[in-house]
Structure formats: C-alpha cells, structure tokens
Amino acid sequence: MRVRWLGLALSLTLLALSSAAGAAASVDPTAGAARVGAAALNAPLQLVFPLRADLAGLRSRALAVSTPGNPEYGHYATIPQLARRYGAAPGTSARAISFLRRAGAGAVRLDATGLFLDATLRSGAAERLFATELARFRGRAGAFTAPAIGTPSLPSGLQGLVTGVIGLDTRPVATTPSFERLRASRAVFPTRAAFSSRAAFSSRAAFAGPHAAAPTPLAHAAAQPSSGYSPATGTQSGCGPARQTGSFTPNQYLTAYNFSPLQAAGLTGRGERVALIEIDGFKHADVSAFAGCFGLRVPAVNSFGVGLRHLLPAGGEATLDLEVLSAAAPGLKAIDVYESSANEASALKALTAPLQNPGFKPQVISASLGLCEPFVYGAVHRSGIAHTEGALEMAAAAGISFLDSSGDAGSADCTDNGNPLPHLAVNYPTSSWWVTGVGGTNIALNADNTLASEVVWNDASLQAGSAGGGGRSEVIPRPPYQTGTVPGSRRQVPDVSMLADVAPGYAIYCSAPRACVTPSNRNPWQGIGGTSAGTPLLAGGFAMIDQYLRTHGRQDLGLANPLIYRIGHSAAAAGALSDVTRFGNDVGPYIGNGTPLGCCTARPGYDDASGWGSVNLAGFAAAALATAPVLVDVRLSLPSGQHPVASRQIRATVSCSGHCVLGAIALVRIGRRSAFRARSRIYTLAGAGRRTAQIKFSPGQLARLRAALRHHSSITAAVTGAIVDSAFNVEKTTAARKLRITG
C-alpha cells in the first residue's frame, strides 16, 4: 500500500519545490474538469515560494558527508547551520518578504531550511499579483480553484528572488489507493500446497519456465507466473485473528530479514526518532490492538497537521506504516506523523516539515509518496526538479536517512485513475539521489522463519499492474554512487527491496471506515501489501542501525545509498544483502494491449527489478560499523567564577579532537528534590577545537532556583559535555563535572 500522486492531476507543481513561471505552460491545469464559475475573491490560498539559494554548494556538501572514503564523510551539520550557509541570502529573503507583505500577503514566513517562503493570499490579490484569472472547477477529486487561462507570471518585484509560486491550483494531487487493490483475496492465489517455499521459489521448474536459459526481458515477462501464494509459509505467532489472515506476522518478517538478532541484543531503535509523511490519519486504538496482539511496545506517537485545522480521518496508509514501523523498532524514542492534505502547497510543506520542527528533528524519514516522473518534468522542467532536490540534499547533509517506496505498478509507474499506463516510468522522489528507493519482493520461509527464497513482486493474478516499482529515470542523472553499477547516464531504481507482495502480505489491524472496513469486509484484521509496507520496515531497521553505531562510538548512517553500493561491490555483500535473481517487474503483459514493456528482469547483482535485493539487517549493521567514521574524543571544563542564577546560564567549555557536533547538558538538583535537566544549543566544530556552550535556564527553572536560594537550599549541577546528532541525541559523553550553585 502506498500513497500515489495522481498522475493526471495537472497542478503538478506539487513536488517541484520550484515551478518557475512558465514551466508548466504545456500542461493544462484544468484538463478533465468542468469550469463552474469564478473563484471567490476572498478565498484564502496557501502559497509557497522557492527562493534563490546555493543549491550547487548544498549538493556538493551533501555528497561529501554521505560518501564513504571522503574526508568529510559523516561530518553532518544542523539544519540551521545548513540554512545559513546554503539557503537564501538574508537580503534575498528579506526583499521577497517585504514585497509580499506590501502586496497583501499574510503569515509570510521564511522556513527553517532557508529555501522557501510560506504565505497566505486572497484569490483576488493573487490574480492581480500573478497576472492570471482564477476559476472554480469540478473534477474527479471534487471542487478546486486553478488558473483558468494562460500561465501565471511572477511580478517584477519577485523576479530574481524566487523561482516560482506553488498553491494557485488547489486541486488534490495526492490520494491513497483503495485497500481493495492491495488486499489479499485468498481465492485467486495458489495455495501453500501448490507453492511450498521450495517449490515456489527454489525450483526452476515450478516458476522459471524458460528463465533458466537467461531470457530477454520480454520473454521473461511474458512467461512469468504470479509471485503471490497463500497462506504464508513459515510459522506465525500472535493472536488468533491475526494468524487467521494467512499473512505474515511480525516474528516472521523480522526473522526473515535478520532484525531479530539485533532486537535480542537490545537494539530496538532506542533514542531514535522516525518521521512518517502521510495524507491520511490513524487511530491510536488500532495501533494498540496490533501491538497487543503481538506483545509489542508502541513508541510515543506525535501527530502534526501540516496546513490543517484538524487532523485527518483514519485511513489505511498511516495505520499500515505505524504498525509495521512499531514492529520493526518498538524502542523508538518517538514516531512523528506529519499529516497533510493533498493539495500542492500542503504536500510540499509536509516534505520539509520534519526538517523544521524544533525539538523533533528525525534521524529517519519514511515516505510512501511519489509522482510519475514524466508528469513532474512536464510541469516543472529541470529548474523545478533542481529545487526539489535542494530540500532532500539538506536532509542528507544533516545526516537524515530518507526512504521512499518505489511504487506498486512495476516499471509502468504512471497511472490514469489508478490504472497503469503502458509506458516505462519511475517514481519521484524515489529517483532522487538523496532518497533510498525501496522496491518490492515476495518471500518464502522455512519453518523457523528464516528466508528460504525471494522473488520480485509481480502479481498478475491480483490486478493488472501490481508489482514493485523500478526502472530508469528520464529526469535525474546517474548519481556518483551508481557509477560502475548501472549503464547509461540516468539514475536507476530501486536501491533495495523488501517484502511487498499482497499474498501472503502483512497482517495488520485497521478499523478505518471505508479505507479498511467496508460492507463487504468488516474484519479489521487484514492482509495488506505494497512497497510502502516494506519502506517503514526498512526505516525501522535503519533506526536500529543508528542505535548500533552509536553504542560503538560511530557516526549515524545518514544517506544510506553510497554505503549500499559500496557494500554491493564488496565481499560483505553476501552477508548484508540478499540478492534477488528471480522474476521481474514488467507489467506490460497485463495492461494495455498486453505487450511487454521491456523492463525489468532480476539477475545476479544490481538490477532495476529489485536493486541489490533485500537487506539482511544484522549483516548490514556489521558492514556499516566497519565503514562508519569513529566519533572523536570529547572533553569538558567548567570556567571558574560562575554565577548561574544571576547570569541565567551555566557555561561549559567542550572540546573535540576533530570535527564534531557538540553540546552540554546540566542535571540540576535542588536539595533532595527531583532534578531538572537543561541543555545548551548545538555547536559544530569543523576540526579540533573548543567551544564554550551556554546552558540557559528557562523562566520556570530560574524561578525554582531563585526560590531555592531564598530558602538557603543546596543546589548542585552535574554538567556533561557531549557529541550529539542534530536532534541532540547523545552519541558520546564526558564524565560529569559537579558545579555548586550559590548565586
């Protein structure tokens, strides 16, 4: 199950964090919709303005800190630091803000990345400002506002400052596909008896047909049978209703992908924060019911509305993502769910929201979003794609792992009303350099739930076009880490793949009306598949690896792709990646006129059907440990003559023996009362050196300290220097130094 961007919804400035004026001139934003009248002049519009910024410098920095062997590898910075260095110049943003305010815009705000301005503007003012006519239309997705004729143009006061405007078209451009498409119907799949784990995936005679003769992609696609079967192989666990789905339960996929040894060692994602980007909501009770069935802990879950007055109704996608993620990494510090409406401005804000939410910066972002590349390019051209990449580059430069599902329509990613079009295409942002694209497979398990075999997901018997996405980008050039791996000059996806087939699928609990529970299916326990099930699974795995690296004094994983390709070409590949060499994701024989599209067939090593194959998490963690930079030494001293209450802060000098992100923490105790904690802001040292960190007290803390002094209570502070990540997760600490506070 994954969120699909509506391929034919023509306001495709959506993911183009920049749509330069005139870039979408060849695209009719009202195609397929009927004009029903003029736009209400006072209707508020939520707009986003991409700013001129140093995107080339940001790309260079993101590559350097993400590439093993580069002297800058692992030298991450905070979002504020990156924004100051690579975001819009202060003069640029100030002039744009001033112009928009004079033009009548409200709530004009520079976002934390320094790459965008947010603003609100009434429809009538927007028509005058952008020299366009806005009208009301009604289409498949309901009523919306959009430019009626012509192409909006930037006013002279914004030219040279911003590269476009997003939000003039309010048509919903993202939707969640019906769960019916990705719900297992047991009647249409071969039974376990027909396809036992060995017969189904290990015997060439059972599934291969002419495969043994190294066929061409066309011959393979035409001969390939469906990858689905039912019920699940292996040994399920959990409550009876979950097992009755016939789908895989958490103990099975966690064992198959070797999560279990890490969890048994106490690596459950502790201290890590994962962000999910969603366009539907969830019920806490559903996630709790799922966890209770399998004896799992549910991490703290925070919900954030992006451009919303109220959180969204429960749906299937957010429920699926939360349940799979909480099974993979039950010890997470928190899961932050960013809920967005489906219009272009809100969807854009959702992509960047995890980067600019103070105190909630994640180590991993998992998204099940995507848009068919040809439609993106037709709407925004190269300049728009470049600005989209800027936000993702900032995430990589900050050490954030970003994962996206590669799609559920095989190598034919573009769809019309949910049906794949018979043309080769891949997803964006999956095809971004800065995103780990997760494709789809199906697995067969031994009785002990170890992996018996694995094939590319391609379920012709479920519905035409149900397969793991993958292929060659027509927009994004080949990234440096794919040089020597893929032919040609374009980015190829996916990078890796995980379980996605609907049959047997993942057992989940979802009681959301219409999305999950329907008149024809009232059971909230269901078997669900799709590449977005595999994406949060791997996101949880990456969070566990971050914890593993931290316990060994190593830097976080960050953008995983350069490491994945390095491992793929090394002797460590056999233990870290499970090569998938069977089947393909060509859905051509099952759509259109039934002609194969010519891509993509699995083979040894990297291929566009499954990437490098699936991830053996324990093996990948070991390979990451061997490569990750060692955290430098950190020391602490406390300057003398301090008066923390009078100065409202404690000063602590923290030094590092090399590049580090540092901070200081004070645990303050008043008499025998419970202690409170205060911390400094984050500082970055480019090399060996020191920084005096200021641990400032909040007004409430100061009030407590002053009251304690009036009552002559003893006050002590235990101060610690630390190497931290940009979310202030502690990676390495000094011994605590005590400070007596007397004034």
Disulfide bonds with the S-S distance in Angstrom:
Cys239-Cys293 2.07
Cys372-Cys414 1.93
Cys510-Cys516 2.03
Cys599-Cys600 1.62
Cys656-Cys660 2.09
